[in-house]
Amino acid sequence: MTQDASNSGYGASAEALIAQYESITFEQVHRPVLRYFPAAPGRALDIGAGTGRDAAALARQGYSVTAVEPTTELRAWGEAHHPASIRWIDDMLPALDNVHTLGERFDLVLLTAVWMHLDTEQQRAAMQTLAELVTPGGRISMTLRHGPVPEGRRMFDVSADDVTALARAAGMTEVHRAARQDMLLRSDVNWTFLVLERG
């Protein structure tokens, strides 16, 4: 799949992004929601996996992990530096056509700093896609970025209430919400963590 506007700028910045992503651990990033993750073993889908930092941590815990990353440079680095057991796929929301061809559902779906790249219509379609991919009782963990758009990136304002409303319409409920300051200490950026559960 070729890159489009939703991940524009990431390939050109890959070297800096790799260093940034790998400087923070999975546990540091997801500490506010780790207790809501289904216990391994199980199937995990990491959408917008970047370098594979989170996918690798989930694989070490015993999940069978599929990592989705549309930026060639990040995906190639992840494949070269993280466990061979991770299945890498070139795909992106809202459709995730290549993931759908697997014919699988997942117990845990991660979207870390992904949702803000989708416009309103894409978010609506993406939520339906997610609902189709998560198992009954499975959970989706999302981080929502709030703050100014970096130069060369495509991002939109996102609202936790709007996400929860879309989830409810798709048969999912919010089980946890938490606010967090930016881990890179950017004063104008903050985050919302959401955990959704499929009915």
Buried (B, 14 or more C-beta within 10 A) or exposed (E): EEBEEBBBBBBEBBEEBBEEBBEEEBEEBBEBBEEBBBEBEBBBBBBBBBBBBBBBBBBBBEBBBBBBBBBBBBBBBBBEEBBEEBBBBBBBBBBBEBBEEBEEBBBBBBBBBBBBBBEEEBBBBBBBBBBBBBBEEBBBBBBBBBBEEEEEBBBBEBEBEBBBEBBBEBBBEBEBBBEBEBEEEEEEBBBBBBBBBBE
